[in-house]
Amino acid sequence: MFFMSTVEQKVRSFILENFMFSNDESALDSAESLLDKGVIDSTGVMELVAFLEDEYHFRINDEELVPENLDSVRNIVAFVDSKQAAA
């Protein structure tokens, strides 16, 4: 059975609702690049950062604004998990 973490559920819902204007879970592949697919742009990244900081109560530093952390649902979830573990 497929298990989706609470973080992944919240991130997916935010992206689907705010950038894809959909609630169709199948429209968003967790490994797909959000920038390459045109789902988000630089302004969208800033909206995503604001959401993550508000939702998870941590600060994202400028040096953390890299695709390795924010360019796919999978990367975002791993990044949030690492920030929470460090807190």
C-alpha positions in Angstrom: 0.0 0.0 0.0 1.2 3.5 -0.9 1.8 5.8 2.1 2.0 9.6 1.7 3.4 11.6 4.6 1.5 14.5 6.1 4.2 16.8 4.7 3.8 15.4 1.2 0.0 15.7 1.4 0.2 19.4 2.5 2.9 20.3 -0.1 1.0 18.5 -2.9 -2.3 20.1 -2.0 -0.7 23.6 -1.9 1.0 23.1 -5.3 -2.2 21.7 -6.9 -4.5 24.4 -5.5 -2.2 27.4 -6.0 -0.3 26.7 -9.2 -2.2 24.0 -11.1 -5.7 25.0 -10.0 -6.7 21.4 -9.7 -7.4 18.8 -7.1 -6.4 15.9 -9.4 -3.6 14.2 -7.5 -2.5 12.3 -10.7 -1.6 15.6 -12.4 1.4 16.0 -10.1 4.3 13.5 -10.2 6.4 13.7 -7.0 9.7 13.4 -8.8 8.9 15.8 -11.7 10.7 19.2 -11.9 8.2 21.9 -11.0 10.3 24.5 -12.9 11.0 22.4 -16.0 7.3 21.5 -16.3 6.3 25.2 -15.9 4.3 24.5 -12.8 6.1 27.3 -10.9 8.3 30.2 -11.8 10.6 32.4 -9.6 7.6 34.2 -8.1 6.0 30.8 -7.4 9.1 29.7 -5.6 8.8 32.6 -3.3 5.1 31.8 -2.7 6.2 28.2 -1.9 8.9 29.4 0.5 6.4 31.6 2.3 4.0 28.6 2.6 6.7 26.3 3.9 7.9 28.9 6.5 4.4 29.6 7.7 3.3 26.0 7.7 6.4 24.5 9.3 7.7 27.4 11.4 11.3 27.6 10.1 13.3 30.0 8.1 14.6 29.2 4.7 18.0 30.9 4.1 19.0 32.3 0.7 21.6 29.6 0.2 18.9 27.0 0.6 16.9 28.3 -2.3 18.2 25.8 -4.8 16.6 23.2 -7.0 17.9 20.4 -4.8 15.6 21.6 -2.1 12.6 23.0 -3.9 12.2 21.8 -7.5 10.0 18.7 -7.0 7.5 17.5 -4.4 10.0 14.8 -3.4 12.8 17.3 -2.9 10.6 19.7 -0.9 9.5 16.8 1.4 13.1 15.8 2.0 14.1 19.4 2.6 11.2 20.0 5.1 12.1 16.7 6.9 15.8 17.7 7.2 14.8 21.2 8.5 12.5 19.7 11.1 15.2 17.2 12.1 17.7 20.0 12.6 15.4 22.0 14.7 
